[in-house]
Amino acid sequence: MKAKRKSRRADSTTGIIGTTGSTRPVGTARTAGSTRPVGTTCIAGTPPGAPVRLPCCILLGPASSVSPDAAGVLLARTLEALRPGRTAVSILAHALPPPSDLGDFDSYQGLLFIPDLITWTFILFPTAETPPTWAGTFTEITATLTANAQAQVRPVNRTTGQTGAPVLAGLLRRCCPSDGAS
């Protein structure tokens, strides 16, 4: 099966580079005479304002101001034992420049918002490797996440609260649900 290559383009309003495509197998591998899928791409088409099916994840694409190697992922899920009835959002970001390279910043923050309704922010913490992976989770969401929600990673000065332009971003309408199967 021949897969169509995904194109990368920058959004004219945010400068965030995204991918276009559809849900389909992207290739096969042959091992010991068998053929198996090696990956799928999911670009969900949930209408704006409609609830997002959880659990799901989205890729966060880099802004044109950072390395094209910069990438992130958001995982949204409903909590059952830890905080029953709440939604948790986790963000992982990799290959970002040190926050201080972008201005008077000392960390990164995750930002999730539903336009004209609510915004959640939370600090991302660096891992010990070089370069660090930045990660964080927010578990206090009681609102229903909708397809028009947007996720971003941006630099922040934790002392002053000053924030910079987004370095990664994605839309929840592209959130790919998981049936829990591996």
Residue, then its C-alpha position, 0 to 999 in steps of 0.5 A: m500500500k502506498a501512503k500519501r505523504k503528509s504536508r507541513r504548513a504554517d497556520s497564518t494566524t499562529g505561525i504553528i506548523g501543522t500536518t494535514g491528512s486523514t485516518r488511514p494506514v501509512g505503511t506496512a512492514r514485512t516480517a517472516g512472510s507476514t504483513r502488518p501495519v506500521g502506523t496510522t494517522c488520525i486527523a479527527g473531524t469533530p465539529p467545533g463545539a461538539p464534545v471530544r471523545l476521551p481518552c484522546c491525544i493530539l500532536l502539538g506542532p512547532a511554531s516557526s520561531v523554534s526548531p522544526d524538531a520541536a514537538g509535543v503531545l497532549l493526552a486528555r482523559t477522564l479520571e476515575a480513581l484519582r479525581p472521579g468525574r474530572t478531566a486530566v490533561s497532560i502535555l509533553a514537549h521535547a526539543l524546545p530551546p531553553p526558555s531564557d533563549l526566548g526572553d526573560f523566561d524561566s520555564y514553560q507552561g501548558l495552556l488549554f482553552i475553550p475560546d470565550l469560555i475558560t482557560w487552564t494553565f499549568i507549569l511544565f517541569p523539565t526532565a534531567e536529560t539534555p535537552p530536557t523534555w518538559a511535562g506537566t498534568f492538570t487534573e482539575i477540569t470539570a468542564t466538557l472539553t469541546a472540539n474548538a478547544q486549543a492547546q499551547v506550550r509557551p514560555v513563562n516567567r514564574t516570578t512575574g507571570q509574563t508569558g511569551a508567544p506559543v512555541l507548540a500548539g494544536l486543536l482538540r478537534r484533531c484529538c484522536p480517541s483511543d479504544g484502549a486497545s494496544 
